[in-house]
Amino acid sequence: MEVAWDSDLQDPNVLWPAENEELTEKTKRQAREAVANVLEATAAGDALAVERSVGRLAVLQESFDYCRNMLVA
């Protein structure tokens, strides 16, 4: 199983504005794909793919948390 990486989201400090609908939808789609990859890799017993997919989820979560914290601050 190959895990797709989007180079512009590898850095958790990359922000995307909420008003950019296209980028917001792209990010939502990537999050759904990352969750699906984790589930598929877990079902297949592929530990390396699970690790990569969970890493991808972590980057997305860090980016989301950073954006949310910027809005609150």
Secondary structure, DSSP 8 states (H G I E B T S, - for coil): ------GGGSSTT----TT-HHHHHHHHHHHHHHHHHHHHHHHHT-HHHHHHHHHHHHHHHHHHHHHHHHHH-
